[in-house]
Amino acid sequence: MTSPTPSSKPGPATQRYLDIAEIRDDMVIMNDGTVRSVLLVSSINFALKSEDEQEAIISAYVTFLNGLDYPIQVVIQSRRMNIDAYIAALGEQQKKTENELLRTQIVDYTAFVSQLVELGHIMQKRFYVVLPYDPLTNKKRGFFQRLSMVLSPAAAAKLNEKQLEDRREQLGRRTSMASGNLLSMGLQTARLDTQGLIELYYDAYNPDLFEAERMGDMANIRTEE
């Protein structure tokens, strides 16, 4: 078997195998022209709730599911807890502390927390709800009107501003409604903006690299026209 020479052509870009065409305006635009929004959702300890509270949560959950006329995706992301910012804050506090005893205690506490996370393999879980919008599923419009929104044109790269605006508006309504229904269960939500979406998908496809090299603010990244 011969090794590739420097003149060998590079393989196809990874983007060819992804369904994502673009991330903009706080939504993910898929290759087929459909769009997605992502909600970061808090968690609750159901077992610690009273019986009445549990029944209320179940009732709200049933109402939420019965009100859906489109599929949703629930994603649980488990990652090793990153405490770099916390350790850095402790380091800054140590520099500002004049009391030698307190400084020593901060140093010992910093070492303890670092070892606890490292040896205990403490993981951090995040919960996401992915909400889609496909013009073909919008029952408020007639069939031929829905079909024309997809076929003229269907490719995400050819979506005009009017089609994008319609998708933004419809997806925003779905997202707001879903947030309200989740809130009725005692779950706090936050819609990921463009920066958050890019980091989420970058982390999903490059978990090791994401930990080693954090992404900067996408607004500060310039691309050549």
C-alpha positions as CSV (number, residue, x, y, z in Angstrom):
1,M,0.0,0.0,0.0
2,T,1.5,3.3,-1.0
3,S,1.1,6.4,1.1
4,P,-0.6,9.4,-0.5
5,T,1.7,11.9,-2.1
6,P,1.6,15.7,-1.4
7,S,-0.1,16.2,-4.7
8,S,-3.0,13.9,-3.8
9,K,-6.3,15.6,-4.0
10,P,-8.0,16.1,-0.6
11,G,-11.1,14.1,0.2
12,P,-14.6,15.6,0.1
13,A,-15.3,18.2,2.7
14,T,-17.2,17.1,5.9
15,Q,-19.9,19.5,5.1
16,R,-21.0,17.3,2.2
17,Y,-22.2,14.7,4.7
18,L,-24.1,17.1,7.0
19,D,-27.7,18.0,6.7
20,I,-27.1,21.5,7.8
21,A,-26.9,24.2,5.1
22,E,-26.5,27.3,7.3
23,I,-26.9,28.6,10.9
24,R,-28.3,32.2,11.0
25,D,-31.0,34.3,12.6
26,D,-31.1,32.0,15.7
27,M,-32.1,29.0,13.6
28,V,-30.6,26.1,11.8
29,I,-31.4,25.9,8.1
30,M,-31.3,22.4,6.7
31,N,-30.4,21.4,3.2
32,D,-34.0,20.6,2.3
33,G,-35.1,24.2,3.3
34,T,-36.7,23.3,6.6
35,V,-35.5,25.1,9.8
36,R,-34.9,24.2,13.4
37,S,-34.7,26.1,16.7
38,V,-33.2,24.7,19.9
39,L,-34.3,25.3,23.5
40,L,-32.0,24.8,26.4
41,V,-34.2,23.3,29.1
42,S,-33.7,23.1,32.8
43,S,-34.4,19.9,34.9
44,I,-36.5,19.2,37.9
45,N,-36.2,16.5,40.5
46,F,-39.5,14.7,40.0
47,A,-39.0,12.3,43.0
48,L,-38.7,15.2,45.5
49,K,-42.1,16.7,44.4
50,S,-45.2,16.1,46.4
51,E,-47.9,13.8,45.0
52,D,-50.1,16.8,44.0
53,E,-47.1,18.4,42.3
54,Q,-46.2,15.3,40.5
55,E,-49.8,14.9,39.2
56,A,-49.7,18.6,38.0
57,I,-46.5,18.0,36.2
58,I,-47.8,14.9,34.5
59,S,-51.0,16.6,33.5
60,A,-49.0,19.5,32.0
61,Y,-46.7,17.1,30.2
62,V,-49.7,15.3,28.7
63,T,-51.2,18.6,27.6
64,F,-47.9,19.5,26.0
65,L,-47.7,16.3,24.0
66,N,-51.3,16.4,22.9
67,G,-50.8,19.9,21.6
68,L,-48.0,18.9,19.3
69,D,-48.8,18.3,15.6
70,Y,-45.2,18.0,14.6
71,P,-42.3,15.9,15.8
72,I,-39.8,17.2,18.3
73,Q,-36.4,15.9,19.4
74,V,-35.2,15.7,23.0
75,V,-31.4,15.7,23.3
76,I,-29.4,15.0,26.5
77,Q,-25.8,16.0,26.2
78,S,-23.4,14.6,28.8
79,R,-20.0,16.2,29.1
80,R,-17.2,16.2,31.7
81,M,-17.8,19.3,33.9
82,N,-15.6,22.2,32.9
83,I,-14.5,24.3,35.9
84,D,-11.8,26.4,34.2
85,A,-13.7,29.6,34.7
86,Y,-14.4,28.8,38.4
87,I,-10.7,27.9,39.0
88,A,-9.6,31.1,37.3
89,A,-12.0,33.1,39.6
90,L,-10.5,31.4,42.6
91,G,-7.0,32.3,41.4
92,E,-8.0,36.0,41.0
93,Q,-9.5,35.9,44.5
94,Q,-6.3,34.4,45.9
95,K,-4.3,37.3,44.4
96,K,-6.6,39.9,45.9
97,T,-6.6,38.3,49.4
98,E,-4.1,39.8,51.8
99,N,-4.7,37.4,54.7
100,E,-2.1,34.7,54.4
101,L,-4.3,32.1,56.1
102,L,-7.2,32.7,53.7
103,R,-4.9,32.6,50.7
104,T,-3.6,29.2,51.9
105,Q,-7.2,28.0,52.3
106,I,-8.1,29.1,48.8
107,V,-5.1,27.3,47.4
108,D,-6.1,24.1,49.2
109,Y,-9.7,24.4,48.2
110,T,-8.7,25.0,44.5
111,A,-6.6,21.8,44.6
112,F,-9.4,19.9,46.2
113,V,-12.0,20.9,43.7
114,S,-9.7,20.1,40.8
115,Q,-8.9,16.7,42.1
116,L,-12.6,16.0,42.9
117,V,-13.7,16.7,39.3
118,E,-10.7,14.8,37.8
119,L,-10.9,11.7,40.0
120,G,-14.6,11.6,40.4
121,H,-15.3,12.0,36.6
122,I,-18.1,14.4,37.4
123,M,-20.3,14.9,34.4
124,Q,-22.6,17.8,33.5
125,K,-25.8,17.1,31.7
126,R,-27.7,19.5,29.5
127,F,-31.1,19.1,28.1
128,Y,-32.3,20.4,24.7
129,V,-35.5,20.4,22.8
130,V,-35.2,20.7,19.0
131,L,-38.2,22.3,17.3
132,P,-38.7,22.0,13.5
133,Y,-40.7,23.9,11.0
134,D,-41.5,22.5,7.6
135,P,-43.8,24.5,5.3
136,L,-45.5,21.3,4.2
137,T,-46.8,20.7,7.7
138,N,-48.4,24.1,8.1
139,K,-52.0,23.2,8.1
140,K,-53.2,26.8,8.2
141,R,-52.2,27.1,4.5
142,G,-53.7,25.2,1.6
143,F,-51.8,22.2,0.1
144,F,-50.7,23.9,-3.1
145,Q,-49.6,26.9,-1.2
146,R,-47.5,24.8,1.1
147,L,-46.1,22.8,-1.9
148,S,-45.1,26.0,-3.7
149,M,-43.2,27.2,-0.7
150,V,-41.1,24.1,-0.8
151,L,-40.7,23.7,-4.5
152,S,-40.0,27.3,-5.5
153,P,-37.3,26.6,-4.7
154,A,-36.7,23.8,-2.2
155,A,-32.9,24.1,-1.8
156,A,-31.9,26.0,1.2
157,A,-29.2,27.9,-0.7
158,K,-31.9,29.4,-3.0
159,L,-34.3,30.5,-0.3
160,N,-35.2,34.1,-0.8
161,E,-35.6,36.6,2.0
162,K,-39.4,36.3,1.9
163,Q,-39.3,32.6,2.4
164,L,-36.7,33.0,5.2
165,E,-38.8,35.6,6.9
166,D,-41.8,33.3,6.8
167,R,-39.8,30.5,8.4
168,R,-38.4,32.8,11.1
169,E,-41.9,33.9,12.0
170,Q,-43.5,30.5,12.0
171,L,-40.6,28.9,13.9
172,G,-40.6,31.8,16.4
173,R,-44.3,31.1,17.2
174,R,-43.7,27.4,17.7
175,T,-40.7,28.1,19.9
176,S,-42.7,30.6,22.1
177,M,-45.6,28.2,22.5
178,A,-43.3,25.3,23.4
179,S,-41.5,27.5,25.9
180,G,-44.8,28.4,27.6
181,N,-45.9,24.8,27.8
182,L,-42.6,23.7,29.3
183,L,-42.8,26.5,31.8
184,S,-46.1,25.1,33.0
185,M,-44.2,22.0,34.0
186,G,-41.8,24.1,36.0
187,L,-39.1,23.9,33.4
188,Q,-37.1,27.0,32.5
189,T,-36.1,27.5,28.9
190,A,-33.7,29.6,26.8
191,R,-33.6,29.7,23.1
192,L,-30.1,29.3,21.7
193,D,-29.0,32.3,19.6
194,T,-26.8,31.9,16.5
195,Q,-23.6,31.8,18.5
196,G,-25.1,29.2,20.9
197,L,-26.3,27.0,18.0
198,I,-22.9,27.0,16.3
199,E,-21.2,26.1,19.6
200,L,-23.7,23.3,20.2
201,Y,-23.2,21.7,16.9
202,Y,-19.5,22.3,16.9
203,D,-19.3,20.6,20.3
204,A,-21.5,17.7,19.1
205,Y,-19.3,16.9,16.1
206,N,-15.9,17.8,17.8
207,P,-16.2,17.1,21.5
208,D,-12.5,16.6,22.2
209,L,-11.5,19.6,20.1
210,F,-14.1,21.8,21.7
211,E,-12.7,21.2,25.2
212,A,-9.1,21.9,24.0
213,E,-9.9,25.0,21.9
214,R,-12.9,27.2,22.7
215,M,-14.6,29.0,19.9
216,G,-14.6,32.8,19.8
217,D,-17.4,35.1,19.2
218,M,-18.7,34.4,15.6
219,A,-19.5,38.1,15.2
220,N,-15.8,38.9,15.3
221,I,-14.9,36.4,12.6
222,R,-14.4,38.0,9.2
223,T,-14.8,36.1,5.9
224,E,-13.7,37.2,2.5
225,E,-16.4,38.1,0.1
